[in-house]
């Protein structure tokens, strides 16, 4: 018996259908037109209403926090690399002084 896979829709497709629903004011007709379940389209529309304002925000708080974490991680990596570089320079100097005598 073949297994059913969950159909994936692109964000662009979802947005286009939600906008069509808003313009036409008939989610049932739009769902029927594209062969979708009305409940799924209603879910997309509700999500759009709840999160649509984020489109106009410069950066959401979540994005800012993720960027801060990334910067902190990169700063730690740079710090480690500087320590490694200094250790290698010191070792190299020490090794050269041992070979010249």
N, C-alpha and C positions, 0 to 999 in steps of 0.2 A: 504494500500500500504506500503510495507516494506521500511524503510529508509536505504540508503547506508551509511556504516561507512567507514571512511577514513582508508585505509590499512596502518599499521605501519611496518616499516622495521628496523631491528636492525642496529646499526653502523657497526658491523662486516660484515653483508650482503652487505651493501652499499660499504664498503671498498673493499670487495672481488670482487664485480662486476666492480667497477672502475678500480681496478688493472687488471682484466681480459680484460677490454676494452683497457687499455693502452698497454698491452702485445699483444693483437690480432689486435689492430688498427681498429676494426670493432665494433663500438658501436651498430649499427643496428643489427648485428648478436647476440650480447650478449643480447640486449633487447628482441629480438625475442625468444632466447633460454629460458629466464626466464619469458616470458610473461609480460614484462614491456613496458610502453610507452617509446619511444626513448627520448622524451623531458625530462622525469623524470631522466633517466640515464645521459643525457647530463648535467642536472642541478647538479647532484651529482658530476660529473666529474669536472665541472667548480668550484664548491665549493672546491673540493679537490685541484685543482690547486691554488686557491686563499689562502687557509688556511693550506695547507699541510706543509708549513715551520714551523708552530707552533709546530709540532710534535718534532722537533729537538731543540726547545728552552727549557731551564731549567724550567723556570716558565714564563708564559706570564704576561704582565703588569696587565691584568685584574685579574688574580689569585692572584698576589701580593697585589693588592689593596683590594681584598676581605679578604685576610689573615690579612692585617693590620687592617681592620674594625673589624674582629673577635677578634683580640688581644686587640684592644681598648675597645670593649664591655666587654670582660672577665676581663680586668683590672678595669673597672668601677664596675663590679659585685663584684670583690674581695675587692675593696675599700669600698663599701657599707657593705659587710659582716664584714670587720674589724671594721667599725664604730658600727655596731649592736653588735658585740662581746664586744667591749669596753663599750658600754652602759649597756649591761647585766652584765658585771663584776662590773661596778660602782653601778648599782642598787642592785646587790647581796651584795656587801660590805656595802652599805647603809642599806639594809634590815637587815643584820646580826648585824650591830651596833645598830639598833633600838630595836632588840629583846634581846640583852644582857643586856641592862640597865633596 
